Structures are given as structure tokens and as C-alpha cells.
Amino acid sequence: MVIETRSPQETFELGKKIGETAKPGQVYTLNGDLGVGKTVFTQGVASGLGITEAVSSPTFTIVQVYEEGRLPFYHFDVYRIGDIEEMEEIGYDDYFFGEGICLIEWAELICDILPEKRISVTIEKDLAQGFDYRRITIEEIEER
């Protein structure tokens, strides 16, 4: 599925719809360049889950846990991961296979440990379409 948004608010609203329909155990990988709107999208997901506290990218902590919504929300930013052992040290599998939902920014950096079943979200800019234009591709992945 490909969705086009033309403002940060539309990108937020798309994330919110995903949060409203998310199910326990779902893992979302979030891909896109710096400044493309990954945090805005993530804030929308959190809002859709009923999370009211401020959501920001956990760049230096790797994972941020939000438990106040209808499901626990585990927000990963693995941009600064040196190697997979760092993920093992934080017990990533407890999050990936837990009762909440995971959203993983820069997931391509840890592709070796991603669950076989996940939902890929890719956000891209196209300046020819305007500064705030985003092309958001959402697809279910099921590797065997």
C-alpha cells in the first residue's frame, strides 16, 4: 500500500490510524532518511495507542518504553548500534515478541535479528512534489 501525505499533520494522522488498529506482538520497521518524518509518524502511532506523554527518538538509549496506552509501545532507534550484541544486551527479544507493539527506526541495520513477520513502513521525500510531500509505503513482510 502506498499513501501520499502533503503535510506533517497528514503523516501524523496516518501514524495515528496505525496505532489505533495495532495488535499485540506487531513489529513495524520504519525506514527513511534523516528529516523525512519518522518521528512525526511515530508520534502519531503513539497517539493512536492513547499515549499522551511526549514521544521523541531514543537515539542514545536505543529503546524507549511507553506503557500508558492501550498496548505497551516499544520505540527503538538503532541508528547508533555498533553490533547486534548491543541489542542482545537490552533483551530485544522480550520486546519483539512481547505483548506490545514495536516500532524500529533504522531497522535495516539489524536485519539479521528482525522477526520473520513484520510490517515495513518506508517514508520518502520527493521535493518535486513539494517540501512537505511524503510517499509512505506500507507492506507486510513474511520471510521463511
C-alpha positions as CSV (number, residue, x, y, z in Angstrom):
1,M,0.0,0.0,0.0
2,V,1.3,3.4,-0.9
3,I,0.0,6.6,0.8
4,E,0.9,10.1,-0.1
5,T,0.8,12.8,2.6
6,R,1.3,16.5,2.0
7,S,1.8,17.9,5.5
8,P,3.4,16.7,8.8
9,Q,-0.2,16.6,10.2
10,E,-1.3,14.1,7.5
11,T,1.8,12.0,8.3
12,F,0.9,12.1,12.0
13,E,-2.7,11.1,11.2
14,L,-1.6,8.1,9.2
15,G,0.6,7.0,12.1
16,K,-2.4,7.6,14.5
17,K,-4.6,5.3,12.4
18,I,-2.0,2.6,12.6
19,G,-1.7,3.0,16.3
20,E,-5.5,2.7,16.7
21,T,-5.6,-0.6,14.8
22,A,-2.3,-2.1,16.0
23,K,-2.4,-5.5,17.6
24,P,-0.2,-7.1,20.4
25,G,3.0,-8.5,19.0
26,Q,3.2,-6.5,15.9
27,V,6.6,-5.2,14.8
28,Y,6.9,-2.2,12.5
29,T,10.2,-1.3,10.8
30,L,10.5,2.3,9.9
31,N,12.8,3.3,7.1
32,G,13.7,6.7,5.7
33,D,16.4,9.3,5.5
34,L,17.1,11.8,8.3
35,G,14.5,14.5,8.4
36,V,11.9,12.6,6.4
37,G,9.3,12.5,9.2
38,K,9.9,9.2,11.0
39,T,9.4,10.9,14.4
40,V,6.2,12.6,13.4
41,F,4.9,9.3,12.1
42,T,5.9,7.6,15.4
43,Q,4.2,10.3,17.5
44,G,1.1,9.6,15.5
45,V,1.3,5.8,16.3
46,A,1.8,6.7,20.0
47,S,-1.3,9.0,19.9
48,G,-3.3,6.2,18.3
49,L,-2.3,3.9,21.1
50,G,-3.6,6.5,23.6
51,I,-0.1,7.6,24.8
52,T,-0.1,11.3,25.9
53,E,3.4,11.7,27.1
54,A,6.0,13.4,24.7
55,V,7.5,10.9,22.2
56,S,10.9,11.6,20.8
57,S,13.5,9.4,19.1
58,P,15.5,7.3,21.5
59,T,18.8,7.8,19.6
60,F,21.1,7.5,22.6
61,T,19.0,5.0,24.7
62,I,18.2,2.6,21.8
63,V,14.7,1.8,23.2
64,Q,12.0,3.9,24.8
65,V,9.1,2.1,26.5
66,Y,5.7,3.7,26.8
67,E,3.2,1.7,28.9
68,E,0.3,4.2,29.4
69,G,-1.6,3.4,26.2
70,R,-4.0,0.5,25.3
71,L,-0.9,-1.5,24.5
72,P,2.8,-1.2,25.5
73,F,4.7,0.7,22.9
74,Y,8.4,-0.1,22.3
75,H,10.1,2.6,20.2
76,F,13.6,1.6,19.0
77,D,16.2,3.8,17.2
78,V,19.1,1.6,16.2
79,Y,21.0,4.2,14.2
80,R,23.9,4.1,16.6
81,I,24.0,0.4,17.2
82,G,27.6,-0.9,16.9
83,D,26.7,-4.6,16.6
84,I,23.9,-7.0,17.3
85,E,25.3,-7.8,20.7
86,E,24.1,-4.4,21.9
87,M,20.5,-5.5,21.0
88,E,21.0,-8.7,22.9
89,E,22.2,-6.8,26.0
90,I,19.0,-4.9,26.2
91,G,16.9,-8.0,25.7
92,Y,15.4,-7.1,22.4
93,D,13.5,-10.4,22.0
94,D,11.4,-9.6,25.1
95,Y,10.2,-6.5,23.2
96,F,10.0,-8.1,19.7
97,F,7.9,-11.0,20.9
98,G,6.1,-9.3,23.8
99,E,2.5,-8.1,24.3
100,G,3.1,-4.6,23.0
101,I,4.0,-3.2,19.6
102,C,7.5,-2.4,18.4
103,L,8.4,0.4,16.0
104,I,12.1,0.2,14.9
105,E,13.8,3.1,13.2
106,W,16.8,2.3,11.0
107,A,15.8,-1.4,11.1
108,E,17.9,-2.3,8.1
109,L,20.9,-2.0,10.5
110,I,19.7,-5.1,12.4
111,C,18.1,-7.1,9.7
112,D,19.7,-10.3,10.9
113,I,17.5,-10.3,14.1
114,L,14.2,-8.9,12.8
115,P,11.2,-11.2,13.2
116,E,10.3,-13.1,10.0
117,K,6.8,-11.5,10.2
118,R,6.8,-7.7,10.4
119,I,5.3,-4.6,8.8
120,S,7.7,-2.4,6.8
121,V,7.0,1.4,6.6
122,T,9.2,3.4,4.3
123,I,8.9,7.2,4.2
124,E,10.4,9.1,1.2
125,K,10.5,12.7,0.1
126,D,10.0,14.0,-3.4
127,L,10.9,17.7,-3.5
128,A,9.4,17.9,-7.0
129,Q,6.0,17.3,-5.3
130,G,6.6,19.9,-2.6
131,F,8.6,20.3,0.6
132,D,6.1,18.5,2.8
133,Y,5.2,15.7,0.4
134,R,5.9,12.2,1.6
135,R,5.4,8.9,-0.1
136,I,4.8,6.2,2.5
137,T,4.9,2.6,1.6
138,I,3.5,0.0,4.0
139,E,3.9,-3.7,3.3
140,E,3.7,-6.9,5.3
141,I,6.9,-8.9,5.2
142,E,6.8,-12.6,5.9
143,E,10.2,-14.4,5.4
144,R,10.6,-18.1,5.6
